[in-house]
Amino acid sequence: MRGGAQSHLLRCNDGYYYVVKFQNNPQHVRVLANELLGTRLAARLGLPTATAAVVEVGQELIAHSTELVMQVGTGSYPCKAGFQFGSRFPGDPRELGVIDFLPEEQLSQVENLNDFVGILVFDKWTCNTNGRQAIFYREIGKTPFRALMIDQGFCFNNGSWDFPDAPLRGLYARHRVYESVRGMEAFEPWLERLEKQINERVMDEIASEIPPAWYDFDQDRVFSLLDRLLRRRKHVAEWILEARESYRQPFLNWK
């Protein structure tokens, strides 16, 4: 698969296909923790994310699969066996049209385009230091498209687990997805869920699913991350306003 983490598409024993990120990916082992925590939290906010799973990949499979390697320069090294992060592919790759870019005129065919407004709330809250990533899928030959928010690996600033907030953080490259935004009220459904549905119990429940190897067995850093996330909730509206006032002017209909 494309991307800096060099994910691999695997069919797992539950019959589904998963985009799998390995512990020894070129970015950081914590990318896996970010993916699981971020995807679970986004789903709690009612946002369209792929089903996340912990996928066990055995040494025997890696030893007998020449494709299961990480490329570094002109060389490579085998993927690491053990527990990996899996993001379920939205269907059978042979029967589903999946793309990561739509021409401007086709964005109107995306039935859940307004979810890009909600995912901005999430990306500001988690300080996603990558641009918002999404895929669009539909059964081959059919309309409309549906957007799926993918790749939470750079939430919490990749492996750094800090929050270098900036006005342009988390924005999707195509501003047309924000056409429905005419004021702060457009963000209110997700801001309200963030306040009412995300609490310490939810955080602890999700964190308990993360294999300790994904955060170098440093549980204190996990607790610190969760505590900062809880405290950041009340500032999200401020960061959205900063994005509005930035030179990119992403909300063209907000007067």
VENSUL-V43234 format. One record per backbone hydrogen bond with DSSP energy under -1.0 kcal/mol. NH is the residue of the N-H (numbers start at 1). CO is the residue of the C=O. E is the energy in kcal/mol with one decimal. If there is no record, write none. Layout:
# VENSUL-V43234
nh & co & e
NH & CO & E
NH & CO & E
This chain:
# VENSUL-V43234
nh & co & e
6 & 3 & -1.5
8 & 20 & -2.2
10 & 18 & -2.8
12 & 16 & -2.8
15 & 12 & -2.2
18 & 10 & -3.1
19 & 87 & -3.0
20 & 8 & -3.4
21 & 85 & -2.7
25 & 22 & -1.5
31 & 28 & -1.4
32 & 29 & -1.5
34 & 30 & -2.9
35 & 31 & -2.3
36 & 32 & -2.2
37 & 33 & -2.7
38 & 34 & -3.0
39 & 35 & -2.4
40 & 36 & -2.1
41 & 37 & -2.3
42 & 38 & -2.6
43 & 39 & -2.1
44 & 40 & -1.7
45 & 41 & -1.1
46 & 43 & -1.7
47 & 42 & -2.0
49 & 47 & -1.1
53 & 86 & -2.3
55 & 84 & -2.9
57 & 82 & -2.7
62 & 58 & -1.7
63 & 59 & -2.6
64 & 60 & -1.5
65 & 62 & -1.2
68 & 65 & -1.5
69 & 67 & -2.3
70 & 77 & -3.2
72 & 75 & -2.4
75 & 72 & -2.4
77 & 70 & -1.9
79 & 68 & -2.2
82 & 57 & -2.7
84 & 55 & -3.3
85 & 21 & -1.9
86 & 53 & -3.1
87 & 19 & -2.2
88 & 51 & -3.1
89 & 17 & -2.9
95 & 92 & -2.3
96 & 92 & -1.1
97 & 138 & -2.6
99 & 136 & -2.5
106 & 103 & -1.5
109 & 106 & -2.0
110 & 107 & -1.8
111 & 145 & -2.5
113 & 110 & -1.2
115 & 112 & -2.1
116 & 113 & -1.9
117 & 114 & -1.4
119 & 115 & -2.5
121 & 117 & -1.0
122 & 118 & -1.6
123 & 119 & -2.8
124 & 120 & -2.5
125 & 121 & -2.1
126 & 122 & -2.5
128 & 123 & -2.1
129 & 154 & -2.1
135 & 148 & -2.2
136 & 99 & -3.3
137 & 146 & -2.2
138 & 97 & -1.6
140 & 95 & -1.3
142 & 139 & -2.5
145 & 109 & -1.6
146 & 137 & -1.7
148 & 135 & -2.6
149 & 48 & -3.1
150 & 133 & -1.3
155 & 152 & -1.6
156 & 126 & -2.9
157 & 154 & -1.3
160 & 157 & -2.2
161 & 156 & -1.1
162 & 156 & -1.1
165 & 163 & -2.1
169 & 166 & -1.8
171 & 168 & -1.4
177 & 174 & -1.6
178 & 175 & -2.1
179 & 176 & -1.8
181 & 178 & -1.8
186 & 183 & -1.8
187 & 184 & -1.7
191 & 187 & -2.2
192 & 188 & -2.9
193 & 189 & -1.6
194 & 190 & -2.5
195 & 191 & -1.7
196 & 192 & -2.5
197 & 193 & -3.2
203 & 199 & -2.4
204 & 200 & -2.5
205 & 201 & -2.2
206 & 202 & -2.3
207 & 203 & -2.8
208 & 204 & -1.8
209 & 206 & -1.7
210 & 207 & -1.4
214 & 211 & -2.2
215 & 212 & -1.6
216 & 213 & -1.1
217 & 212 & -2.7
218 & 215 & -2.0
219 & 217 & -1.2
222 & 218 & -1.2
223 & 219 & -2.4
224 & 220 & -2.3
225 & 221 & -2.3
226 & 222 & -2.6
227 & 223 & -2.2
228 & 224 & -2.1
229 & 225 & -2.2
230 & 226 & -2.1
231 & 227 & -1.8
232 & 228 & -1.6
235 & 232 & -1.9
236 & 233 & -1.1
239 & 235 & -1.7
240 & 236 & -1.9
241 & 237 & -2.0
242 & 238 & -1.8
243 & 239 & -1.7
244 & 240 & -2.2
245 & 241 & -1.7
246 & 243 & -1.1
249 & 246 & -1.4
254 & 251 & -1.6
